[in-house]
Amino acid sequence: MSKKLLMLLALFISVVLISGCVSQKNETTESKFIPQTNLPSGFTYMGTNPEATIDTGTSQVKAIEGVYRHNKDDLYVQVIKNENPEALIAQYKLKYKDANYDPFEEVYVNGHKATKVTDYSTINGKQEPRYTMIWATEGFMLIVGGSSDVQSVMSLASATGG
């Protein structure tokens, strides 16, 4: 009876360890762009949402999202795995098709061409810019944003390593 119990316990532990390794590997693949240490000065890592939903303009997609605090702003890094991230970026840009200004500017992040998106929000009765960086790398679309301080967004985008 005790041999059966030991075998059952060993089988259970094996299943738990194997599933933990598989789960950790999948999370590591997508979250490698979510910096948690060695952040730019003044940034604090607040946590990761492994099941974020992102509006791409015409659809909703699943992403991993890192959340950060810098000064009074909450910033984010969103990572979307996609077979064709460039097409996803084009779809994302459609959200701005009715803007009465050009919201896009080509910039470079970590040696990659990226797009800085400037969106305007009314805050306390005044129009204020909100900046977002988007780019594709290694089969992923990365979105970094959440601040009216373009340098904060650029610093966090650079910290992704992607």
Secondary structure as a PSIPRED ss2 file (coil, helix, strand):
# PSIPRED VFORMAT (PSIPRED V4.0)

   1 M C   1.000  0.000  0.000
   2 S H   0.000  1.000  0.000
   3 K H   0.000  1.000  0.000
   4 K H   0.000  1.000  0.000
   5 L H   0.000  1.000  0.000
   6 L H   0.000  1.000  0.000
   7 M H   0.000  1.000  0.000
   8 L H   0.000  1.000  0.000
   9 L H   0.000  1.000  0.000
  10 A H   0.000  1.000  0.000
  11 L H   0.000  1.000  0.000
  12 F H   0.000  1.000  0.000
  13 I H   0.000  1.000  0.000
  14 S H   0.000  1.000  0.000
  15 V H   0.000  1.000  0.000
  16 V H   0.000  1.000  0.000
  17 L H   0.000  1.000  0.000
  18 I H   0.000  1.000  0.000
  19 S H   0.000  1.000  0.000
  20 G H   0.000  1.000  0.000
  21 C H   0.000  1.000  0.000
  22 V H   0.000  1.000  0.000
  23 S H   0.000  1.000  0.000
  24 Q H   0.000  1.000  0.000
  25 K H   0.000  1.000  0.000
  26 N H   0.000  1.000  0.000
  27 E H   0.000  1.000  0.000
  28 T H   0.000  1.000  0.000
  29 T H   0.000  1.000  0.000
  30 E H   0.000  1.000  0.000
  31 S H   0.000  1.000  0.000
  32 K C   1.000  0.000  0.000
  33 F C   1.000  0.000  0.000
  34 I C   1.000  0.000  0.000
  35 P C   1.000  0.000  0.000
  36 Q C   1.000  0.000  0.000
  37 T C   1.000  0.000  0.000
  38 N C   1.000  0.000  0.000
  39 L C   1.000  0.000  0.000
  40 P C   1.000  0.000  0.000
  41 S C   1.000  0.000  0.000
  42 G C   1.000  0.000  0.000
  43 F E   0.000  0.000  1.000
  44 T E   0.000  0.000  1.000
  45 Y E   0.000  0.000  1.000
  46 M E   0.000  0.000  1.000
  47 G E   0.000  0.000  1.000
  48 T E   0.000  0.000  1.000
  49 N E   0.000  0.000  1.000
  50 P E   0.000  0.000  1.000
  51 E E   0.000  0.000  1.000
  52 A E   0.000  0.000  1.000
  53 T E   0.000  0.000  1.000
  54 I E   0.000  0.000  1.000
  55 D E   0.000  0.000  1.000
  56 T C   1.000  0.000  0.000
  57 G C   1.000  0.000  0.000
  58 T C   1.000  0.000  0.000
  59 S C   1.000  0.000  0.000
  60 Q E   0.000  0.000  1.000
  61 V E   0.000  0.000  1.000
  62 K E   0.000  0.000  1.000
  63 A E   0.000  0.000  1.000
  64 I E   0.000  0.000  1.000
  65 E E   0.000  0.000  1.000
  66 G E   0.000  0.000  1.000
  67 V E   0.000  0.000  1.000
  68 Y E   0.000  0.000  1.000
  69 R E   0.000  0.000  1.000
  70 H E   0.000  0.000  1.000
  71 N C   1.000  0.000  0.000
  72 K C   1.000  0.000  0.000
  73 D E   0.000  0.000  1.000
  74 D E   0.000  0.000  1.000
  75 L E   0.000  0.000  1.000
  76 Y E   0.000  0.000  1.000
  77 V E   0.000  0.000  1.000
  78 Q E   0.000  0.000  1.000
  79 V E   0.000  0.000  1.000
  80 I E   0.000  0.000  1.000
  81 K E   0.000  0.000  1.000
  82 N C   1.000  0.000  0.000
  83 E C   1.000  0.000  0.000
  84 N C   1.000  0.000  0.000
  85 P H   0.000  1.000  0.000
  86 E H   0.000  1.000  0.000
  87 A H   0.000  1.000  0.000
  88 L H   0.000  1.000  0.000
  89 I H   0.000  1.000  0.000
  90 A H   0.000  1.000  0.000
  91 Q H   0.000  1.000  0.000
  92 Y H   0.000  1.000  0.000
  93 K H   0.000  1.000  0.000
  94 L H   0.000  1.000  0.000
  95 K H   0.000  1.000  0.000
  96 Y H   0.000  1.000  0.000
  97 K C   1.000  0.000  0.000
  98 D C   1.000  0.000  0.000
  99 A C   1.000  0.000  0.000
 100 N C   1.000  0.000  0.000
 101 Y C   1.000  0.000  0.000
 102 D C   1.000  0.000  0.000
 103 P C   1.000  0.000  0.000
 104 F E   0.000  0.000  1.000
 105 E E   0.000  0.000  1.000
 106 E E   0.000  0.000  1.000
 107 V E   0.000  0.000  1.000
 108 Y E   0.000  0.000  1.000
 109 V E   0.000  0.000  1.000
 110 N C   1.000  0.000  0.000
 111 G C   1.000  0.000  0.000
 112 H E   0.000  0.000  1.000
 113 K E   0.000  0.000  1.000
 114 A E   0.000  0.000  1.000
 115 T E   0.000  0.000  1.000
 116 K E   0.000  0.000  1.000
 117 V E   0.000  0.000  1.000
 118 T E   0.000  0.000  1.000
 119 D E   0.000  0.000  1.000
 120 Y E   0.000  0.000  1.000
 121 S E   0.000  0.000  1.000
 122 T E   0.000  0.000  1.000
 123 I E   0.000  0.000  1.000
 124 N C   1.000  0.000  0.000
 125 G C   1.000  0.000  0.000
 126 K E   0.000  0.000  1.000
 127 Q E   0.000  0.000  1.000
 128 E E   0.000  0.000  1.000
 129 P E   0.000  0.000  1.000
 130 R E   0.000  0.000  1.000
 131 Y E   0.000  0.000  1.000
 132 T E   0.000  0.000  1.000
 133 M E   0.000  0.000  1.000
 134 I E   0.000  0.000  1.000
 135 W E   0.000  0.000  1.000
 136 A E   0.000  0.000  1.000
 137 T E   0.000  0.000  1.000
 138 E C   1.000  0.000  0.000
 139 G C   1.000  0.000  0.000
 140 F E   0.000  0.000  1.000
 141 M E   0.000  0.000  1.000
 142 L E   0.000  0.000  1.000
 143 I E   0.000  0.000  1.000
 144 V E   0.000  0.000  1.000
 145 G E   0.000  0.000  1.000
 146 G E   0.000  0.000  1.000
 147 S E   0.000  0.000  1.000
 148 S C   1.000  0.000  0.000
 149 D C   1.000  0.000  0.000
 150 V H   0.000  1.000  0.000
 151 Q H   0.000  1.000  0.000
 152 S H   0.000  1.000  0.000
 153 V H   0.000  1.000  0.000
 154 M H   0.000  1.000  0.000
 155 S H   0.000  1.000  0.000
 156 L H   0.000  1.000  0.000
 157 A H   0.000  1.000  0.000
 158 S H   0.000  1.000  0.000
 159 A H   0.000  1.000  0.000
 160 T C   1.000  0.000  0.000
 161 G C   1.000  0.000  0.000
 162 G C   1.000  0.000  0.000
